[in-house]
Every structure is written in structure tokens, then in C-alpha cells.
Amino acid sequence: MDIADLKSEIDAILHPEPDDDDPLHWVAPHSRLSSVHGLDTSYYRGPFDLKGDGAFKRLLDESDPLQDTLQSVTVPLSLFTAAFQLFGDSLLEYHDRKRKWDVYRFYPSILMTVWAAFEAWLRISSEILVAVAPALPRAVKDALLETREVVEDSGDVKPRREPKGVLARYRFLLKHGCADTVVRGSSVWQAAELSRETRNCLVHYDVRKAPSLTTSGLWGHMEAVLMLLIAPSTRICRTLFEPQFDLYSKLVALHSLMAEFEERPLHKGWPKESGIFDCPFDGVDAKKYPLRRS
């Protein structure tokens, strides 16, 4: 495909023209969800169907403290949108490249951004649940908000941050907010675990693995994050993240425009040889690691 045509195709996917006949622009679930993942999406009839997702709309007073949380509800979509745009940019950049690999540029940022989008959604949703469900056990509230009340030496009771894994918090949210139990051995959950592990190998750089990312592998990680939202939605028959089906359809459409490419550390595959390395530290074993001689 000519580069100009590819750009036009990507723009049409990521920035579709407004439809006068469908001003609300809601997208039906993609057929891949049933044909590949075996999900029943028949519950979904649009965000404003009063017998479906519309039944979960709530009224909010302007003075409610929850306003502070709800002002951030656009953040997850903004992050997903940024990741998708960057993925589209990478398809253009690597189109017809003769060498099918290069150093890190697009792919780590895309992976981290889709996880940031999911974690932002989880944080916002957790704060909403804690605010609107007064009967929620204190321990569950603390786990969702990653905090724990402690008594200090002064006798004052103050919250202390107590981090928990993102997928653990998500299980708590589904169980206590939607009466849904995650099957941790399911293909959807395993794919999410793999995606999270890959992200962690980059964020907390794993020098042994020297992680690389391919186009198809990255696409799979992006799908895995969206499936974390879509799969439970089909079980509980309510949409957890309103734009999730639209985003998934865009991701599938981008798949047909992909050409395989790899981003990796520059050194990956290099032979190990003697040489010089930077070591700005005290207490160095000078016999084993002598100073470079002029």
C-alpha cells in the first residue's frame, strides 16, 4: 500500500467522520469477540438503552464530593486514544522498512500508555465504588484505595499508603462491585498477566531478558488490556467502560494494516567481549575491575 493511502486508512479508523444519523456514535461489539474469544455480547444495545447500560445511570448533586473523582472520567479514554494514535504513527514509520527491527521508540510507550489507561480507569472506578456503596467492608475499601489506617505514636489515626497489584485490585472491584468472580486460569486473564509482566520487564528493566516487542506482540498486549474490560462486561451484562467496544473495533481494523516489525535493545544478540564500561561508584574491586589506562 502506498504510504499516503496507508495514512488515509489509519486516519479514517482513528478519526471517523461524524455521522449525522448517529450523533451518539455508539459501536456494536465486533464479531471477533464471539468468533475468536467465544463471548456473548448480545446484552449490549447501546449506552442509553434503559433496559441495558442505561439502567445503571445515576444522578449526582453538584455539591457531592464525588465530583472531584468524576472530573477525571475522561482520562482513561484520552490515554487509550493517545496509545492508539502512537500505534498508528508506528505503522506509518515502519511501512516498507527494509530492516525489520530498530531500537526502542514507539512500542514501550504504547504498552505503558494502555496500561496507564486501564489503571486510571481502575482507580476512578474504585473511588466511585467506595463513595457510593456505604456497606462495603472497611478492609475492601482500603484494598481498593491502596491505603490502611494506622494509629501513630501520637495516638492519631492516619491513613498509610499500602500498594497492591493492579490485577488484584481489579479482582476486588469485580467481586465486591459487580458480584463477578475472575477465573484466573482463563485465556483472557492469562493474556493480561503476560501483558502486565511484559510491561514490568520494561518499566523495571529486566537485564536478563533484554525485552523486545514485535508489532503483532504489541497488538496482542493492547487487545489483552481491552479484554480485561470486555470479558467481565459480557458476564455481568453491563458495560464497564463505555468506549470499550469502539476501541476494540478500531484495534481490529488496525490489525489488517500491520507489517511485522521489532523494537529491541541495541545490544540484543551482540557477542560478549572484553571492553570498557562506566562505573561511577565507590568501593570498586580495583583488582577485578582495574581503571582504564591512558
VEXDREN-2710 file (C-alpha; in Angstrom, 1 decimal):
% VEXDREN-2710
k/r/px/py/pz
1/MET/0.0/0.0/0.0
2/ASP/1.2/3.5/-0.8
3/ILE/2.2/5.5/2.3
4/ALA/-0.4/8.2/1.5
5/ASP/-3.1/5.6/1.2
6/LEU/-2.0/3.9/4.5
7/LYS/-2.1/7.3/6.3
8/SER/-5.6/7.9/4.9
9/GLU/-6.7/4.4/6.1
10/ILE/-5.3/4.9/9.6
11/ASP/-6.8/8.4/9.9
12/ALA/-10.2/7.0/8.9
13/ILE/-10.0/4.3/11.6
14/LEU/-8.8/6.6/14.4
15/HIS/-10.8/9.7/13.4
16/PRO/-14.0/8.6/11.7
17/GLU/-16.2/11.3/10.2
18/PRO/-19.2/12.3/12.3
19/ASP/-22.4/10.5/11.4
20/ASP/-25.5/12.8/11.3
21/ASP/-27.7/9.7/11.6
22/ASP/-25.9/8.5/14.7
23/PRO/-24.9/11.6/16.7
24/LEU/-24.2/9.5/19.8
25/HIS/-21.7/7.3/17.8
26/TRP/-22.1/4.0/19.6
27/VAL/-20.4/1.0/18.1
28/ALA/-21.8/-2.6/18.2
29/PRO/-19.4/-5.2/19.6
30/HIS/-17.0/-6.6/16.9
31/SER/-17.8/-10.1/15.7
32/ARG/-14.2/-11.2/16.6
33/LEU/-15.3/-11.1/20.3
34/SER/-17.6/-14.0/19.7
35/SER/-15.8/-15.8/16.8
36/VAL/-12.4/-15.8/18.4
37/HIS/-13.0/-15.3/22.2
38/GLY/-16.4/-17.0/22.4
39/LEU/-18.0/-14.1/24.2
40/ASP/-21.8/-13.5/24.2
41/THR/-22.2/-9.7/23.6
42/SER/-25.9/-9.8/22.9
43/TYR/-26.7/-7.9/26.1
44/TYR/-25.3/-4.7/24.5
45/ARG/-27.8/-2.4/22.8
46/GLY/-26.1/0.9/23.2
47/PRO/-25.1/3.1/26.2
48/PHE/-28.6/4.6/26.6
49/ASP/-30.8/1.6/26.4
50/LEU/-32.9/1.8/29.5
51/LYS/-33.1/-1.9/29.9
52/GLY/-29.3/-2.3/29.5
53/ASP/-26.5/0.0/30.4
54/GLY/-28.9/3.0/30.7
55/ALA/-30.3/1.3/33.8
56/PHE/-27.1/2.0/35.6
57/LYS/-27.1/5.8/35.1
58/ARG/-27.2/7.7/38.4
59/LEU/-27.9/11.3/39.4
60/LEU/-25.3/13.4/41.1
61/ASP/-25.7/16.6/43.2
62/GLU/-23.3/19.4/42.3
63/SER/-22.1/19.6/45.9
64/ASP/-21.3/15.9/46.2
65/PRO/-17.6/15.2/47.0
66/LEU/-17.6/12.6/44.3
67/GLN/-17.5/15.5/41.8
68/ASP/-13.7/15.6/42.3
69/THR/-13.3/12.0/41.1
70/LEU/-15.8/12.2/38.2
71/GLN/-14.0/15.2/36.8
72/SER/-11.3/12.7/35.8
73/VAL/-13.5/10.2/33.9
74/THR/-12.2/11.4/30.5
75/VAL/-8.6/10.4/31.4
76/PRO/-8.7/6.7/30.6
77/LEU/-10.1/7.4/27.1
78/SER/-7.6/10.1/26.5
79/LEU/-4.8/7.7/27.3
80/PHE/-6.2/4.9/25.2
81/THR/-6.6/7.4/22.3
82/ALA/-3.0/8.5/22.7
83/ALA/-1.8/4.9/22.6
84/PHE/-3.8/4.1/19.5
85/GLN/-2.6/7.3/17.7
86/LEU/1.0/6.3/18.6
87/PHE/0.4/2.8/17.3
88/GLY/-0.9/4.3/14.0
89/ASP/2.2/6.5/13.8
90/SER/4.4/3.5/14.2
91/LEU/2.6/1.7/11.3
92/LEU/3.4/4.6/9.1
93/GLU/7.0/4.9/10.3
94/TYR/7.8/1.3/9.7
95/HIS/5.9/0.9/6.5
96/ASP/8.2/-0.7/3.8
97/ARG/11.3/-0.6/6.0
98/LYS/13.9/-2.9/4.6
99/ARG/15.4/-3.6/8.0
100/LYS/12.7/-5.1/10.1
101/TRP/14.0/-4.0/13.6
102/ASP/15.2/-0.9/15.4
103/VAL/15.8/0.3/18.9
104/TYR/13.0/1.2/21.3
105/ARG/10.9/4.1/20.0
106/PHE/7.2/3.6/19.9
107/TYR/6.3/0.2/21.3
108/PRO/7.3/0.6/25.0
109/SER/5.5/3.9/25.2
110/ILE/2.4/2.4/23.7
111/LEU/2.4/-0.6/26.0
112/MET/2.8/1.6/29.1
113/THR/0.1/4.0/28.0
114/VAL/-2.6/1.4/27.5
115/TRP/-1.8/0.0/31.0
116/ALA/-1.8/3.6/32.3
117/ALA/-5.3/4.0/30.8
118/PHE/-6.5/0.8/32.4
119/GLU/-5.0/1.7/35.8
120/ALA/-6.6/5.2/35.6
121/TRP/-10.0/3.6/34.9
122/LEU/-9.5/1.2/37.8
123/ARG/-8.5/4.0/40.2
124/ILE/-11.5/6.1/39.2
125/SER/-13.9/3.2/39.4
126/SER/-12.6/2.1/42.8
127/GLU/-13.1/5.6/44.2
128/ILE/-16.6/5.7/42.8
129/LEU/-17.5/2.3/44.3
130/VAL/-16.1/3.3/47.7
131/ALA/-18.1/6.6/47.6
132/VAL/-21.4/5.1/46.6
133/ALA/-21.5/1.8/48.5
134/PRO/-21.5/2.6/52.2
135/ALA/-22.0/-1.1/53.3
136/LEU/-18.7/-2.1/51.6
137/PRO/-16.4/-3.6/54.3
138/ARG/-13.6/-1.3/55.5
139/ALA/-11.0/-3.8/54.5
140/VAL/-12.3/-3.9/50.9
141/LYS/-12.4/-0.1/50.7
142/ASP/-8.8/0.1/52.0
143/ALA/-7.6/-2.6/49.5
144/LEU/-9.3/-0.8/46.6
145/LEU/-7.8/2.6/47.5
146/GLU/-4.4/1.0/48.5
147/THR/-4.5/2.5/52.0
148/ARG/-4.7/1.4/55.6
149/GLU/-5.5/3.3/58.7
150/VAL/-2.8/3.1/61.4
151/VAL/-2.5/4.5/64.9
152/GLU/0.6/6.6/65.2
153/ASP/2.7/7.1/68.4
154/SER/0.8/10.3/69.0
155/GLY/-2.4/8.4/69.1
156/ASP/-3.7/10.0/65.9
157/VAL/-5.3/7.7/63.3
158/LYS/-4.0/8.4/59.9
159/PRO/-4.1/6.6/56.5
160/ARG/-0.9/5.0/55.2
161/ARG/-0.4/4.0/51.6
162/GLU/-0.4/0.2/51.1
163/PRO/0.2/-0.6/47.4
164/LYS/-1.4/-3.7/45.9
165/GLY/-1.1/-5.2/42.4
166/VAL/-3.3/-3.8/39.7
167/LEU/-4.9/-7.1/38.8
168/ALA/-5.5/-8.0/42.4
169/ARG/-7.4/-4.7/42.9
170/TYR/-9.3/-5.4/39.7
171/ARG/-10.5/-8.7/41.1
172/PHE/-11.6/-7.0/44.3
173/LEU/-13.6/-4.4/42.3
174/LEU/-15.3/-7.0/40.2
175/LYS/-16.1/-9.2/43.2
176/HIS/-17.4/-6.5/45.5
177/GLY/-18.8/-4.1/43.0
178/CYS/-20.3/-6.4/40.4
179/ALA/-20.6/-9.8/42.1
180/ASP/-18.3/-11.3/39.4
181/THR/-15.5/-13.8/40.1
182/VAL/-12.5/-13.9/37.8
183/VAL/-11.3/-17.3/36.6
184/ARG/-7.5/-16.7/36.8
185/GLY/-6.8/-19.7/34.5
186/SER/-8.9/-18.3/31.7
187/SER/-7.2/-17.3/28.4
188/VAL/-8.3/-13.6/28.9
189/TRP/-6.7/-13.4/32.4
190/GLN/-3.6/-15.3/31.3
191/ALA/-3.1/-12.9/28.4
192/ALA/-3.5/-9.9/30.8
193/GLU/-0.9/-11.4/33.2
194/LEU/1.5/-11.9/30.3
195/SER/1.0/-8.3/29.1
196/ARG/1.5/-6.9/32.6
197/GLU/4.7/-9.0/33.0
198/THR/6.0/-7.6/29.7
199/ARG/5.2/-4.1/30.8
200/ASN/7.0/-4.7/34.1
201/CYS/10.1/-6.1/32.3
202/LEU/10.4/-2.7/30.6
203/VAL/9.4/-0.4/33.5
204/HIS/11.6/-2.3/35.9
205/TYR/14.1/-3.2/33.2
206/ASP/15.0/-6.9/33.2
207/VAL/18.6/-7.0/32.1
208/ARG/18.5/-10.8/31.7
209/LYS/15.6/-10.8/29.3
210/ALA/16.5/-7.6/27.4
211/PRO/12.8/-7.5/26.4
212/SER/11.8/-6.8/22.8
213/LEU/8.4/-6.1/21.3
214/THR/7.1/-7.0/17.9
215/THR/4.1/-5.4/16.1
216/SER/1.9/-8.4/16.5
217/GLY/3.0/-9.0/20.1
218/LEU/2.2/-5.4/21.0
219/TRP/-1.2/-5.6/19.3
220/GLY/-1.9/-8.7/21.4
221/HIS/-1.0/-6.8/24.6
222/MET/-3.3/-4.0/23.6
223/GLU/-6.1/-6.5/23.0
224/ALA/-5.4/-8.1/26.3
225/VAL/-5.9/-4.9/28.2
226/LEU/-9.2/-4.2/26.4
227/MET/-10.4/-7.8/27.0
228/LEU/-9.9/-7.2/30.7
229/LEU/-12.8/-4.8/30.5
230/ILE/-14.9/-6.5/27.8
231/ALA/-14.9/-10.1/29.0
232/PRO/-16.3/-9.3/32.5
233/SER/-18.8/-6.9/30.9
234/THR/-20.3/-9.8/28.9
235/ARG/-20.6/-11.9/32.1
236/ILE/-22.3/-9.3/34.2
237/CYS/-24.3/-7.8/31.3
238/ARG/-23.3/-4.2/31.9
239/THR/-20.5/-2.3/30.2
240/LEU/-17.6/-1.4/32.5
241/PHE/-16.0/1.2/30.2
242/GLU/-18.4/2.9/27.7
243/PRO/-15.9/3.3/24.8
244/GLN/-14.5/-0.3/25.1
245/PHE/-16.3/-1.7/22.0
246/ASP/-15.4/1.3/19.9
247/LEU/-11.8/1.0/20.9
248/TYR/-11.8/-2.7/20.2
249/SER/-13.2/-2.3/16.7
250/LYS/-10.5/0.3/15.9
251/LEU/-7.8/-2.1/17.2
252/VAL/-9.1/-4.9/14.9
253/ALA/-9.3/-2.5/11.9
254/LEU/-5.6/-1.5/12.5
255/HIS/-4.6/-5.2/12.5
256/SER/-5.1/-5.5/8.8
257/LEU/-2.7/-2.6/8.2
258/MET/0.2/-4.1/10.2
259/ALA/3.5/-5.2/8.9
260/GLU/5.7/-7.1/11.3
261/PHE/8.5/-5.1/13.0
262/GLU/10.6/-5.4/16.1
263/GLU/11.8/-2.9/18.6
264/ARG/14.6/-4.1/20.8
265/PRO/17.6/-3.1/22.8
266/LEU/20.5/-2.1/20.6
267/HIS/22.8/-4.7/22.1
268/LYS/20.5/-7.7/21.8
269/GLY/22.3/-10.5/20.1
270/TRP/25.8/-8.9/20.4
271/PRO/28.7/-11.2/21.4
272/LYS/30.1/-10.7/24.9
273/GLU/33.6/-9.2/24.6
274/SER/36.1/-7.5/26.9
275/GLY/35.9/-3.8/27.0
276/ILE/35.3/-0.6/29.0
277/PHE/32.2/0.4/31.0
278/ASP/31.1/3.4/33.0
279/CYS/31.3/2.8/36.8
280/PRO/30.9/6.0/38.8
281/PHE/30.9/4.2/42.2
282/ASP/33.0/3.9/45.4
283/GLY/34.3/0.7/46.8
284/VAL/35.1/-0.9/43.4
285/ASP/37.3/-4.1/43.4
286/ALA/40.2/-2.5/41.6
287/LYS/41.9/-5.8/41.0
288/LYS/38.9/-7.4/39.2
289/TYR/37.9/-4.1/37.6
290/PRO/41.1/-2.0/37.0
291/LEU/40.9/1.6/35.8
292/ARG/41.3/2.2/32.2
293/ARG/44.9/3.1/31.4
294/SER/45.7/6.1/29.2
END
